[in-house]
Amino acid sequence: MDANQVALIKKIMELDFACIDLNLYLDTHPEDQKALKDYNYYSQQSKSLKVQYEQLYGPLMSFGETPSQCNRFRWVDDPWPWEIQY
């Protein structure tokens, strides 16, 4: 796994963490417009980077999220996202 792939997956993980944290906050503060705006921003950034990652390195999830866009099923290619050594 090259340094660019590791950097990209780390950025996705950071954005997803921010989304989870903001989601929990918004559960108790649903009227907070700044938090909602931040959630939507980070969510969109994460989605964009996931598309970029999957185009370069293959799928992040095994079911239903990413169609196989080549002549083989790429999910079986190593390493899987949770097997990355940081």
C-alpha positions, -999 to 999 in steps of 0.1 A, spaced: 0 0 0 15 33 -10 16 65 10 -11 82 -10 -35 54 -4 -28 55 34 -32 93 34 -65 91 15 -80 65 38 -69 84 69 -86 115 56 -118 96 49 -117 82 85 -112 117 99 -142 130 80 -163 100 90 -154 105 126 -165 142 124 -198 131 108 -204 105 136 -196 131 163 -218 157 147 -246 132 142 -245 124 179 -246 161 188 -275 167 164 -294 140 181 -297 163 212 -294 197 194 -315 192 162 -320 230 157 -283 239 157 -279 252 121 -241 255 123 -237 219 134 -261 208 106 -241 228 81 -209 213 93 -224 178 92 -235 183 56 -201 197 46 -181 169 61 -205 143 48 -202 156 13 -164 157 16 -163 121 28 -185 110 0 -163 127 -26 -131 112 -12 -147 77 -10 -156 80 -47 -120 90 -54 -106 62 -33 -127 36 -50 -117 48 -84 -81 45 -75 -79 15 -52 -112 -4 -53 -142 -7 -31 -144 2 6 -174 -19 13 -183 -54 2 -220 -51 -4 -242 -28 -24 -222 4 -22 -199 2 -52 -205 -16 -84 -175 -34 -99 -163 -12 -128 -137 -35 -143 -137 -70 -157 -133 -87 -122 -147 -84 -87 -122 -62 -70 -134 -67 -34 -111 -97 -30 -80 -77 -37 -57 -71 -8 -54 -53 15 -90 -47 27 -96 -13 43 -95 -26 78 -62 -44 72 -42 -13 65 -11 -10 87 -6 25 99 
